[in-house]
Amino acid sequence: MRIGALQQTTMLDFPGRLSAIVFVRGCNFACPYCHNPDLLKHGGSPLAPDEVLKFLTRRKRVLEGVVITGGEPTLQEDLAEFCRMLKDMGYAVKLDTNGGRPDILEHLLRKDLLDYVALDVKADPRRYPREISGADVGDAISASIDILNGSPVRREFRVPCAHPFINGESFQAILETASGDIPVFLQKIRLERVLDPDFFADNKGRALNPVEMEHLRSRAEACGKMCLIR
């Protein structure tokens, strides 16, 4: 595991559980609005996994869960082994993923290594923009959605609200692919520190405003979906 950072405590990122967050290095996407650009590359000085595990061992009477995020965790070759160690320590495990590697997601679920999955759906799953993925990943995203639709674990879909990727049409496509019992969270974009500032400076993109996000939330509720704004 190439671990870029460790947040020792969070009450927000794993619903219902006091948790730590493990941030891994490396990502197969390049979202212009990414607020963790330092984690995208595999280089740098990673934290030693043994040190992270020692910390989690000391804190297991206090913490209840571990969130694995990034970067993109499913790129880590030893992700399953790491999850198993966390489970053996008594932790619940939450995975944040972009859905680009459905085979890894399915494997982790089949091995009962995950207790919660948050899937970022960044655009119409049928037409993922190359500004985000750099390649045609629509089939992979759709497969990850299908896997979660049929999974008994707790899960959520997160929609980063950035124009031009998210609008009424693309959001409707997301709603049509999501199982009715999976909550959808509309996420505000923070533009203070992003991967590609020029994308927003040149007016190619922008964060959706509160009125636009509320309109999307209302659209979801009209479709019978649980939808909240974060």
C-alpha positions, -999 to +999 in steps of 0.1 A: +000+000+000+013+034-010-002+055+018+001+093+013-016+105+045-034+094+076-062+114+092-064+100+127-100+108+135-132+117+116-168+116+126-181+126+091-166+102+065-180+069+078-217+072+087-223+061+123-187+052+131-158+071+146-130+064+121-096+071+108-089+079+071-061+063+051-053+082+019-035+062-008-014+075-036-021+071-073-052+076-094-064+065-129-085+096-133-076+133-136-107+152-125-100+189-129-116+197-096-097+171-076-089+186-042-062+160-034-038+166-064-008+157-044-021+121-041-026+115-078+010+105-085+027+074-072+058+093-063+067+112-031+074+098+003+046+074+014+038+066+050+050+031+060+020+008+061+034-009+093+034+025+111-002+031+100-012-004+113+006+002+146-014+034+151-046+016+143-037-012+167-032+013+195-065+030+187-088+001+181-105+005+215-115+041+204-120+039+167-147+018+150-138+021+113-112+029+087-120+048+055-097+039+026-097+067+000-072+085-023-062+088-049-079+056-061-076+027-036-084-001-062-051+006-079-032-008-048-021-043-055-023-053-018-057-036-011-074-068-003-047-079+021-048-045+038-086-047+042-083-082+057-058-070+083-082-042+092-111-066+095-090-090+116-083-061+140-120-056+144-125-026+122-153-019+098-140-009+064-153+018+041-140+022+006-142+053-015-138+046-052-143+061-087-156+028-100-130+024-127-120-011-116-152-031-111-134-064-109-115-053-078-147-039-062-165-072-069-136-092-054-135-072-022-173-075-018-172-112-025-146-117+002-166-098+027-139-072+031-161-041+029-188-028+052-196+004+032-188+017-003-190+052-016-189+054-054-182+087-071-204+090-102-189+121-119-209+123-151-234+104-172-222+068-168-228+061-205-205+090-216-177+097-192-158+128-203-122+123-213-113+154-192-120+131-162-110+096-172-087+101-202-103+071-218-137+054-224-146+040-190-184+040-194-186+002-193-165+000-161-185+027-143-218+010-153-205-023-141-195-008-107-230+007-104-246-027-112-224-044-086-234-020-059-271-021-069-270-058-062-249-057-030-262-060+006-235-038+021-243-001+029-234+021-001-239+055-015-234+073-047-216+107-046-221+132-074-194+160-075-214+190-088-192+205-115-203+220-148-202+208-176-201+172-163-233+174-142-265+190-154-301+180-156-296+154-183-265+137-169-280+136-134-311+120-147-290+093-163-273+087-130-307+085-112-319+060-137-290+036-131-291+038-093-311+013-072-339+029-053-325+022-019-291+038-025-288+074-012-274+099-036-253+128-023-247+160-043-213+172-034-201+208-035-169+215-054-142+233-035-122+254-060-096+268-036-071+241-045-077+219-075-058+197-100-064+219-130-071+256-121-071+266-157-101+245-164-121+268-142-102+300-149-110+297-186-147+292-178-147+257-192-160+245-158-175+259-126-190+247-094-228+244-095-245+271-074-269+263-045-300+269-067-288+245-093-280+218-067-314+222-051-330+218-084-311+185-089-321+174-054-358+181-061-355+161-094-342+131-075-369+133-049-395+134-076-380+101-089-384+086-054-347+088-046-331+098-013-309+127-022-290+151+000-266+180-005-232+179+012 
